[in-house]
Amino acid sequence: MTTDQHPLEIYRRFQSYLLAGEFGRLGEVADMDGYTENCVGLTGWTTGLAIALHNYQANVVSAFSDMASAEEDVVESGDTLVIRSVISAVHTGEFLGIAATGRTVSYDAVDMFRIAGHRIVWRFLLCDWKGVLDQLTVPA
């Protein structure tokens, strides 16, 4: 198995393309048609990377800028990868009914992936959306 086929490296490329807005490159590391994900609290289950990407742009990219991700814990077993990260971003658009505040927020995310044929085929993402809402609504 070469380095770029390792599940952790596939995930890291996927994340870098998302954060850099290089959406056209996601097909290199994700199964465009068979990709299935659940971004808990925002989308429910979706199939197809184009739909998932549309949801990501509508629900997250439109509300935040300057997004960064720091891996805290990584567990890998066979074709499955679980990563706990801390995400930071600036709130620049409406998010869950809250108008842009300009505040920088950070939150924990637990991302679970399954890899097949050197591409991501399944994703289950848990983010601390309540923690984000608390940061956006606490008086300045």
N, CA, C and O of each residue as an XYZ file, in Angstrom:
560
protein
N       0.853     -1.184      0.000
C       0.000      0.000      0.000
C       0.893      1.239      0.000
O       1.757      1.374      0.866
N       0.699      2.136     -0.948
C       1.507      3.349     -0.984
C       0.942      4.362     -0.003
O      -0.198      4.237      0.444
N       1.738      5.356      0.327
C       1.334      6.349      1.315
C       0.027      7.036      0.949
O      -0.817      7.248      1.820
N      -0.163      7.389     -0.326
C      -1.369      8.113     -0.696
C      -2.606      7.219     -0.698
O      -3.718      7.718     -0.871
N      -2.436      5.891     -0.506
C      -3.574      4.983     -0.439
C      -3.933      4.627      0.998
O      -4.944      3.964      1.231
N      -3.149      5.043      1.934
C      -3.380      4.796      3.346
C      -4.627      5.570      3.776
O      -4.745      6.745      3.430
N      -5.576      4.957      4.526
C      -6.803      5.672      4.903
C      -6.571      7.046      5.535
O      -7.307      7.987      5.238
N      -5.572      7.177      6.394
C      -5.318      8.477      7.015
C      -4.888      9.509      5.979
O      -5.312     10.663      6.042
N      -4.051      9.103      5.028
C      -3.621     10.041      3.987
C      -4.783     10.418      3.067
O      -4.886     11.566      2.634
N      -5.655      9.454      2.769
C      -6.838      9.749      1.956
C      -7.702     10.779      2.674
O      -8.158     11.745      2.062
N      -7.927     10.574      3.973
C      -8.702     11.533      4.772
C      -8.048     12.916      4.759
O      -8.726     13.926      4.566
N      -6.746     12.958      4.963
C      -6.058     14.256      5.011
C      -6.161     14.996      3.682
O      -6.319     16.217      3.665
N      -6.075     14.277      2.580
C      -6.258     14.919      1.275
C      -7.693     15.420      1.132
O      -7.915     16.533      0.654
N      -8.658     14.615      1.540
C     -10.074     15.001      1.492
C     -10.286     16.305      2.272
O     -10.890     17.249      1.762
N      -9.788     16.346      3.501
C      -9.934     17.540      4.341
C      -9.246     18.751      3.722
O      -9.796     19.852      3.734
N      -8.054     18.553      3.187
C      -7.327     19.691      2.611
C      -8.076     20.248      1.409
O      -8.126     21.464      1.225
N      -8.659     19.379      0.585
C      -9.437     19.851     -0.564
C     -10.677     20.610     -0.100
O     -11.019     21.649     -0.664
N     -11.352     20.087      0.932
C     -12.539     20.788      1.461
C     -12.166     22.172      1.980
O     -12.784     23.168      1.603
N     -11.164     22.233      2.840
C     -10.805     23.497      3.480
C     -10.241     24.512      2.486
O     -10.388     25.719      2.680
N      -9.593     24.026      1.418
C      -9.022     24.932      0.411
C     -10.034     25.283     -0.675
O      -9.738     26.079     -1.565
N     -11.228     24.693     -0.606
C     -12.229     24.955     -1.631
C     -11.910     24.286     -2.962
O     -12.423     24.706     -4.000
N     -11.071     23.252     -2.950
C     -10.710     22.530     -4.171
C     -11.694     21.367     -4.385
O     -11.306     20.199     -4.405
N     -12.960     21.719     -4.541
C     -14.018     20.721     -4.607
C     -13.902     19.829     -5.833
O     -14.321     18.672     -5.782
N     -13.355     20.320     -6.920
C     -13.175     19.532     -8.124
C     -12.203     18.372     -7.947
O     -12.202     17.443     -8.754
N     -11.387     18.411     -6.918
C     -10.403     17.350     -6.676
C     -10.923     16.262     -5.747
O     -10.247     15.251     -5.556
N     -12.101     16.440     -5.166
C     -12.601     15.473     -4.194
C     -12.799     14.084     -4.788
O     -12.701     13.091     -4.068
N     -13.075     13.996     -6.089
C     -13.233     12.703     -6.742
C     -11.968     11.860     -6.710
O     -12.029     10.647     -6.911
N     -10.823     12.485     -6.460
C      -9.568     11.746     -6.338
C      -9.556     10.866     -5.095
O      -8.875      9.841     -5.062
N     -10.310     11.265     -4.073
C     -10.252     10.586     -2.778
C     -11.609     10.133     -2.264
O     -11.688      9.551     -1.182
N     -12.672     10.384     -3.008
C     -14.011      9.977     -2.579
C     -14.780      9.408     -3.767
O     -14.621      9.867     -4.899
N     -15.603      8.419     -3.502
C     -16.450      7.808     -4.524
C     -17.605      8.770     -4.803
O     -18.506      8.923     -3.978
N     -17.572      9.410     -5.957
C     -18.538     10.464     -6.286
C     -19.989      9.990     -6.198
O     -20.842     10.719     -5.693
N     -20.279      8.787     -6.680
C     -21.657      8.304     -6.717
C     -22.050      7.518     -5.469
O     -23.158      7.679     -4.958
N     -21.151      6.674     -4.979
C     -21.473      5.807     -3.859
C     -21.257      6.416     -2.488
O     -21.664      5.831     -1.485
N     -20.628      7.575     -2.424
C     -20.348      8.259     -1.159
C     -21.651      8.475     -0.388
O     -22.622      9.004     -0.928
N     -21.660      8.063      0.869
C     -22.824      8.235      1.732
C     -22.352      8.867      3.029
O     -21.350      8.443      3.604
N     -23.079      9.889      3.492
C     -22.674     10.530      4.745
C     -23.866     10.992      5.547
O     -24.974     11.158      5.036
N     -23.596     11.195      6.840
C     -24.553     11.813      7.746
C     -23.795     12.840      8.553
O     -22.926     12.493      9.353
N     -24.120     14.106      8.348
C     -23.580     15.182      9.178
C     -24.653     15.426     10.238
O     -25.580     16.209     10.034
N     -24.511     14.749     11.358
C     -25.542     14.699     12.386
C     -25.926     16.110     12.844
O     -25.067     16.926     13.178
N     -27.207     16.370     12.850
C     -27.726     17.659     13.289
C     -27.899     18.662     12.180
O     -28.532     19.699     12.378
N     -27.337     18.373     10.987
C     -27.486     19.303      9.871
C     -28.182     18.678      8.671
O     -29.050     19.310      8.068
N     -27.817     17.442      8.308
C     -28.313     16.928      7.028
C     -29.018     15.591      7.085
O     -29.876     15.333      6.241
N     -28.708     14.744      8.020
C     -29.187     13.372      7.933
C     -28.406     12.638      6.856
O     -27.408     13.155      6.356
N     -28.851     11.427      6.489
C     -28.129     10.619      5.520
C     -28.316     11.149      4.112
O     -29.432     11.468      3.701
N     -27.216     11.242      3.373
C     -27.231     11.634      1.966
C     -26.327     10.681      1.192
O     -25.340     10.168      1.721
N     -26.681     10.456     -0.061
C     -25.866      9.625     -0.936
C     -25.470     10.440     -2.153
O     -26.285     11.147     -2.747
N     -24.190     10.323     -2.511
C     -23.634     11.078     -3.628
C     -22.828     12.247     -3.106
O     -23.329     13.062     -2.331
N     -21.582     12.327     -3.530
C     -20.707     13.390     -3.047
C     -21.192     14.768     -3.480
O     -21.027     15.733     -2.734
N     -21.784     14.885     -4.664
C     -22.262     16.193     -5.120
C     -23.344     16.733     -4.176
O     -23.352     17.924     -3.866
N     -24.246     15.875     -3.722
C     -25.294     16.302     -2.785
C     -24.678     16.667     -1.446
O     -25.016     17.696     -0.862
N     -23.768     15.820     -0.955
C     -23.104     16.097      0.325
C     -22.328     17.405      0.260
O     -22.335     18.185      1.212
N     -21.664     17.641     -0.858
C     -20.901     18.877     -1.028
C     -21.829     20.087     -1.061
O     -21.525     21.119     -0.464
N     -22.949     19.966     -1.748
C     -23.942     21.055     -1.754
C     -24.406     21.352     -0.324
O     -24.499     22.516      0.066
N     -24.695     20.310      0.452
C     -25.112     20.505      1.848
C     -24.022     21.194      2.656
O     -24.311     22.088      3.451
N     -22.770     20.785      2.458
C     -21.636     21.385      3.167
C     -21.521     22.872      2.827
O     -21.322     23.706      3.710
N     -21.646     23.189      1.552
C     -21.556     24.595      1.143
C     -22.719     25.406      1.696
O     -22.520     26.527      2.164
N     -23.925     24.860      1.649
C     -25.109     25.583      2.111
C     -25.133     25.752      3.622
O     -25.560     26.794      4.120
N     -24.679     24.740      4.360
C     -24.811     24.762      5.818
C     -23.580     25.241      6.571
O     -23.705     25.764      7.678
N     -22.396     25.075      5.999
C     -21.175     25.409      6.730
C     -20.365     26.490      6.010
O     -20.082     27.537      6.593
N     -19.989     26.251      4.751
C     -19.134     27.193      4.021
C     -19.789     28.573      3.928
O     -19.106     29.593      4.016
N     -21.097     28.602      3.753
C     -21.789     29.889      3.637
C     -21.826     30.646      4.957
O     -22.082     31.850      4.970
N     -21.577     29.964      6.060
C     -21.675     30.590      7.379
C     -20.325     30.881      8.024
O     -20.248     31.676      8.961
N     -19.251     30.244      7.532
C     -17.953     30.371      8.189
C     -16.845     30.592      7.169
O     -16.923     30.121      6.035
N     -15.820     31.309      7.588
C     -14.626     31.504      6.770
C     -13.404     31.185      7.624
O     -13.513     30.945      8.827
N     -12.257     31.188      6.991
C     -10.988     30.930      7.678
C     -11.038     29.641      8.507
O     -10.548     29.597      9.635
N     -11.632     28.604      7.933
C     -11.753     27.334      8.648
C     -10.408     26.625      8.715
O      -9.651     26.596      7.745
N     -10.132     26.057      9.875
C      -8.925     25.266     10.082
C      -9.286     24.063     10.943
O     -10.207     24.119     11.758
N      -8.552     22.988     10.752
C      -8.817     21.749     11.477
C      -7.523     21.237     12.070
O      -6.494     21.211     11.394
N      -7.564     20.828     13.336
C      -6.398     20.244     14.002
C      -6.774     18.861     14.520
O      -7.692     18.723     15.328
N      -6.068     17.846     14.056
C      -6.317     16.478     14.514
C      -5.868     16.339     15.961
O      -4.765     16.747     16.325
N      -6.735     15.760     16.779
C      -6.411     15.529     18.189
C      -6.182     14.043     18.465
O      -5.231     13.676     19.155
N      -7.056     13.188     17.926
C      -6.949     11.744     18.121
C      -7.250     11.051     16.800
O      -8.140     11.471     16.061
N      -6.508      9.990     16.505
C      -6.708      9.222     15.283
C      -6.719      7.738     15.650
O      -5.808      7.243     16.315
N      -7.769      7.034     15.204
C      -7.862      5.592     15.385
C      -8.142      4.994     14.015
O      -9.099      5.371     13.339
N      -7.291      4.058     13.619
C      -7.425      3.449     12.309
C      -7.432      1.935     12.464
O      -6.615      1.365     13.186
N      -8.372      1.295     11.769
C      -8.450     -0.159     11.792
C      -8.943     -0.640     10.436
O     -10.103     -0.440     10.075
N      -8.053     -1.273      9.694
C      -8.426     -1.773      8.370
C      -8.887     -0.655      7.462
O      -8.124      0.263      7.162
N     -10.144     -0.729      7.019
C     -10.692      0.265      6.095
C     -11.427      1.401      6.804
O     -12.063      2.228      6.150
N     -11.346      1.451      8.138
C     -12.104      2.431      8.912
C     -11.162      3.369      9.657
O     -10.124      2.963     10.179
N     -11.559      4.631      9.688
C     -10.763      5.673     10.318
C     -11.693      6.534     11.172
O     -12.771      6.922     10.722
N     -11.276      6.833     12.401
C     -12.022      7.734     13.282
C     -11.057      8.815     13.732
O      -9.967      8.529     14.227
N     -11.473     10.059     13.554
C     -10.616     11.191     13.919
C     -11.416     12.178     14.748
O     -12.519     12.577     14.375
N     -10.837     12.569     15.888
C     -11.401     13.686     16.656
C     -10.550     14.886     16.351
O      -9.330     14.860     16.512
N     -11.205     15.945     15.909
C     -10.513     17.178     15.546
C     -11.108     18.352     16.289
O     -12.221     18.280     16.810
N     -10.356     19.428     16.330
C     -10.874     20.707     16.787
C     -10.890     21.612     15.559
O      -9.866     21.821     14.908
N     -12.063     22.139     15.260
C     -12.264     23.016     14.112
C     -12.359     24.448     14.623
O     -13.001     24.710     15.640
N     -11.726     25.361     13.923
C     -11.897     26.784     14.241
C     -12.310     27.495     12.963
O     -11.920     27.107     11.862
N     -13.114     28.553     13.132
C     -13.619     29.292     11.983
C     -14.165     30.634     12.442
O     -14.416     30.847     13.628
N     -14.343     31.526     11.492
C     -14.937     32.837     11.766
C     -16.376     32.816     11.242
O     -16.626     32.435     10.098
N     -17.304     33.227     12.084
C     -18.731     33.223     11.750
C     -19.048     34.447     10.886
O     -19.155     35.565     11.390
N     -19.196     34.215      9.566
C     -19.368     35.320      8.611
C     -20.696     35.287      7.863
O     -20.947     36.137      7.009
N     -21.545     34.319      8.175
C     -22.853     34.218      7.522
C     -23.841     33.567      8.467
O     -23.469     33.114      9.549
N     -25.091     33.520      8.062
C     -26.118     32.937      8.933
C     -25.847     31.459      9.180
O     -25.562     30.702      8.252
N     -25.941     31.061     10.453
C     -25.773     29.662     10.839
C     -26.864     29.288     11.823
O     -26.956     29.867     12.905
N     -27.681     28.333     11.455
C     -28.786     27.862     12.288
C     -29.621     29.032     12.819
O     -30.002     29.064     13.989
N     -29.890     29.976     11.942
C     -30.746     31.109     12.277
C     -30.053     32.272     12.955
O     -30.710     33.258     13.291
N     -28.753     32.192     13.167
C     -28.010     33.275     13.829
C     -27.232     34.040     12.769
O     -26.396     33.475     12.063
N     -27.518     35.331     12.668
C     -26.823     36.194     11.703
C     -25.335     36.261     12.040
O     -24.934     36.028     13.180
N     -24.530     36.582     11.039
C     -23.075     36.665     11.205
C     -22.712     37.545     12.396
O     -23.253     38.637     12.573
N     -21.785     37.047     13.206
C     -21.320     37.799     14.375
C     -19.875     38.258     14.222
O     -19.436     39.153     14.945
N     -19.133     37.668     13.301
C     -17.718     37.972     13.157
C     -16.856     37.293     14.214
O     -15.640     37.481     14.240
N     -17.481     36.507     15.082
C     -16.738     35.836     16.152
C     -15.987     34.609     15.613
O     -16.437     33.928     14.691
N     -14.843     34.362     16.219
C     -14.132     33.123     15.953
C     -14.650     32.080     16.926
O     -14.737     32.317     18.131
N     -14.994     30.917     16.379
C     -15.487     29.819     17.202
C     -14.572     28.618     17.014
O     -13.861     28.506     16.015
N     -14.607     27.732     17.987
C     -13.918     26.453     17.832
C     -14.830     25.385     18.415
O     -15.584     25.619     19.359
N     -14.732     24.198     17.812
C     -15.608     23.118     18.273
C     -14.977     21.773     17.963
O     -14.151     21.644     17.060
N     -15.385     20.778     18.731
C     -14.928     19.418     18.519
C     -15.752     18.760     17.424
O     -16.944     19.030     17.275
N     -15.097     17.892     16.658
C     -15.766     17.091     15.640
C     -15.187     15.681     15.696
O     -13.979     15.495     15.842
N     -16.069     14.696     15.577
C     -15.644     13.307     15.472
C     -16.103     12.828     14.107
O     -17.297     12.794     13.809
N     -15.133     12.460     13.288
C     -15.359     12.082     11.900
C     -15.017     10.608     11.735
O     -13.906     10.186     12.057
N     -15.965      9.825     11.236
C     -15.745      8.405     10.989
C     -15.838      8.165      9.486
O     -16.773      8.625      8.831
N     -14.859      7.439      8.948
C     -14.783      7.184      7.511
C     -14.596      5.697      7.244
O     -13.994      4.974      8.037
N     -15.126      5.262      6.110
C     -14.840      3.927      5.596
C     -14.270      4.113      4.194
O     -14.796      4.892      3.399
N     -13.195      3.395      3.900
C     -12.481      3.500      2.630
C     -12.674      2.207      1.840
O     -12.601      1.116      2.405
N     -12.919      2.329      0.539
C     -12.965      1.173     -0.371
C     -12.390      1.622     -1.703
O     -12.725      2.697     -2.201
N     -11.529      0.803     -2.275
C     -10.931      1.163     -3.562
C     -10.163      2.468     -3.503
O     -10.146      3.221     -4.476
N      -9.524      2.749     -2.367
C      -8.704      3.937     -2.157
C      -9.522      5.233     -2.189
O      -8.981      6.307     -2.450
N     -10.823      5.123     -1.921
C     -11.687      6.308     -1.879
C     -12.622      6.215     -0.673
O     -12.968      5.123     -0.221
N     -13.014      7.353     -0.173
C     -13.986      7.403      0.918
C     -15.351      7.043      0.346
O     -15.788      7.607     -0.658
N     -16.021      6.091      1.002
C     -17.347      5.673      0.547
C     -18.426      5.941      1.596
O     -19.615      5.933      1.278
N     -18.017      6.177      2.845
C     -18.976      6.350      3.942
C     -18.383      7.304      4.966
O     -17.196      7.238      5.286
N     -19.226      8.189      5.473
C     -18.774      9.161      6.482
C     -19.899      9.425      7.468
O     -21.057      9.581      7.080
N     -19.547      9.473      8.745
C     -20.480      9.807      9.819
C     -19.788     10.882     10.642
O     -18.760     10.624     11.267
N     -20.346     12.081     10.645
C     -19.693     13.235     11.263
C     -20.534     13.779     12.406
O     -21.707     14.106     12.230
N     -19.922     13.871     13.578
C     -20.555     14.460     14.760
C     -19.806     15.737     15.117
O     -18.600     15.708     15.366
N     -20.514     16.842     15.142
C     -19.910     18.124     15.511
C     -20.653     18.695     16.714
O     -21.843     18.439     16.897
N     -19.959     19.454     17.513
C     -20.565     20.081     18.685
C     -21.287     21.363     18.266
O     -20.841     22.471     18.566
N     -22.418     21.189     17.563
C     -23.173     22.358     17.087
C     -23.717     23.165     18.251
O     -23.804     24.389     18.147
N     -24.093     22.521     19.374
C     -24.566     23.281     20.541
C     -23.461     24.176     21.069
O     -23.715     25.323     21.438
N     -22.243     23.668     21.107
C     -21.117     24.485     21.542
C     -20.906     25.683     20.639
O     -20.569     26.768     21.112
N     -21.102     25.492     19.330
C     -20.985     26.609     18.387
C     -22.080     27.635     18.678
O     -21.808     28.832     18.771
N     -23.312     27.163     18.819
C     -24.417     28.088     19.110
C     -24.182     28.849     20.408
O     -24.451     30.048     20.481
N     -23.684     28.166     21.425
C     -23.372     28.856     22.696
C     -22.342     29.952     22.493
O     -22.481     31.038     23.055
N     -21.310     29.690     21.700
C     -20.282     30.692     21.455
C     -20.824     31.889     20.676
O     -20.364     33.016     20.862
N     -21.807     31.640     19.802
C     -22.361     32.717     18.984
C     -23.405     33.539     19.719
O     -23.679     34.673     19.327
N     -23.990     32.996     20.770
C     -25.091     33.695     21.443
C     -24.715     34.269     22.799
O     -25.491     35.031     23.376
N     -23.553     33.925     23.318
C     -23.145     34.476     24.612
C     -22.889     35.988     24.417
O     -22.284     36.394     23.425
N     -23.347     36.798     25.354
C     -23.093     38.244     25.208
C     -21.611     38.557     25.105
O     -20.789     37.963     25.803
N     -21.279     39.492     24.231
C     -19.873     39.869     24.016
C     -19.326     40.676     25.169
O     -18.160     41.072     25.147
